[in-house]
Amino acid sequence: MDFSAHCRKMLEEREIPLAWAERAFRDPDRTEERADGTRHYLKQVPERGHRWLRVVISVAGGSPTCVTVFFDRRLRTF
């Protein structure tokens, strides 16, 4: 998986370790296909109170590229 400049900036600004984004991509709890050519990988992160991490990946074209990453406040923890 590659990381766009925006994705890297969001990881830094939001203090999200790269390893968490990679973990969500490799072993998601849920995935969502979108019509815009992205796939959303969602993973609960125990280190952050089981909040949901959303990793948005562009799947159009070549290798998967992380577009952005954030903790999704719309999703509730179990």
Order of alpha helices (4+ residues) and beta strands (2+ residues): beta-alpha-alpha-beta-beta-beta-beta
